[in-house]
Amino acid sequence: MSKSKTKVCVIFGGVSGEHNVSIQSAITVVNALKQGENANRFEVISLYIDSQGRWMNNNVAKEVLSNGRKPSTNETPENLSSQGFRYFPEDIEEIDVWFPVLHGPNGEDGTIQGLLKLTGKPFVGSGVLGSALGMDKIAMKIAFASANLPQVKYFSINKNELINPHAHSLFIKRIEAKLGYPCFIKPANLGSSVGITKAYNKQQLIEGLNIAANHDPRIVIEESVTGRELECGVLGKEKMIASTVGEVKHQSDWYDYQAKYSGVSSEVLIPAPISEEISKKIQELSLLACKAISVEGIARVDFFYKEDTNHVLINEINTLPGFTMQSMYPMLWNQSGLNIEKLVAILVETAQD
């Protein structure tokens, strides 16, 4: 009697500024789970979460994946709630493994991880704690500091503090004194460079704070580091391993949303043209960074390399990195000897460990 296939449910979309990126990532993951030897190992269904947080069944999800875009109003079921999660639209008893392919808030921050944990079924990626710490840039930086990991200088602020003119003025002065210009302003809980700006003067700093505040009440301001941007993939649970190190070079002033997903103004070098010593240091720091915030299963750790001083600084961890055709994570592992089919299979297996 042949072994039955593992039923994998891919969840994508979500209430996030990275909704469209999630759709593209899910297309890659679903196709990989159905290709080659995986076709004999996995049965794949998918669930789509729209921008209002409403969960839609496999039939709707397949249409979204086929079209590569959000469904129009007349393409969605009529009996949906006004917004938010109400119930699973499929029989979850038959599902063996959840595979969330969600980026940003409500998908990468521990929210859906808690829901999936309540089903009693394994899921790909970190648990609630690792996801929450990995998503919140402020909490992540505090954990890195506690673990004595090297990182850039930063300040954090809450949106409410910007309302008080006196406090606002003092904060601006503190940023200028400690970080100077240019500096980066980021929403604490968002990815894919959404809501991030780079300020070269006081006016741009104020504008950047307002932009970030529209995305998240918690804001982080970081010093701008002149250095090469390097990235490393991490895979595994009990025994985590690090991938080949890659480098991102971009024609834009910094690696913004357009540079990440247009594929036009950026260049990816895998492996990165760096010394073996620096490569090993980045791999070691990647594993330490994941350990510091309880990340497991899947992660991409981003670094700045200051070549003039030979210093490596951790930028951030992505606990559910992109899987689009331009995404670094699958490309890093492909160079490390795991093609996309093997990679997704290992992620499913790791979830079941």
Buried (B, 14 or more C-beta within 10 A) or exposed (E): EEEEBBBBBBBBBBBBBBBBBBBBBBBBBBBBBBEBEBEEBBBBBBBBBBBEBBBBBBEBBBBBBEEEEBBEEEEBEEEBEEEEBEEBBBEBEEBBBBBBBBBBBBBBBBBBBEBBBEEEBBBBBBBBEBBBBBBBBBBBBBBBEEEEBBBBBBBBBBBEBBEEEEEBEEBBEEBBEEBEBBBBBBBBBBBBBBBBBBBEEEEBBBBBBBBBBEBBBBBBBBBBBEBBBBBBBBBBBEEBEBBBBBBBBBEEEBBBBBBBBEEEBBEBBBBBEBEEEBBEBBBEBBBBBBBBBBBBBBBBBBBBBEEEEEEBBBBBBBBBBBBBBBBBBBBBBBBBEBEBBBBBBBBBBBBEE
